[in-house]
C-alpha cells in the first residue's frame, strides 16, 4: 500500500471521528436543553427572551442556577410559624380592597421572609433568592417577581383602574408561590401544578375583577 493511500485513509478516519464527535456533542446539548426546558417551563422561555432569543446563553444561565441551588432542601416550618405567615397573608389579602399597593408590598415582604425561613437565600439578596426559587418552584416564581416589581414602583396606576387590575393579578399569582412554600417540605421542580388551597383564605376580593374607575 502506497504512502499516499495510507495518508488518505488516515485523513478519512480522522474526518469520520470529528464528525461523530460533533454529532455526539450536539445530541448531548439537545438533550440538556430539553431537560432544562422541562424543568423550568415558563421560566425557560422567559430567560430565552431576556437573552434576545439566544438559547445557548439562556441554558448556560439556567444550568448555573441548578448547579448553585439544585441541592437545596427546604427547612420545615414550625406550626406556630406557619400560622403566623398564613395570618399575615390573610390580612394582606383583606387589605387589598382598600389599599392594594400596601397589600402587594406586604406580599413581597412575606414571600421574601417565608423563602428565607424555608432555607432559600436571604431576601436581602433578591436576585439570588429568586434564582434559587426558580430552580425548585419554576412554575410559580413569576408571581413573586411581579409583586416585587410592583412593590418597588412598577405597574403604576394610570387612573383608569388598569393599574389596580395589574396589582390584583400580581397578588393572585404570588399566592401560588406562597402556597407552595407554606405547604411543601422539599423543592419540587416538576411540571405538576398544585392548585392553591382556598378553604382557609378569603380569596373572593382578589379573584373578583375590579371595574374600571371613572
Secondary structure, 3 states (H helix, E strand, C coil): CCHHHHHHHHHHHHHHHHHHHHHHHHHHHHHHHHHHHHHHCHHHHHHHHHCCCCHHHHHHHHHHHHHHHCCCCCCCCCHHHHHHHHHHHHHHHHHHCCCHHHHHHHHHHHHHHHHHHCCCCCCCCHHHHHHHHHHHCCCCHHHHHHHHHHHCCCCCCCCCCHHHHHHHHHHHHHHHHHHHHHHCCCCCCCCCCCCCCCCCCCCHHHHCCCCCCC
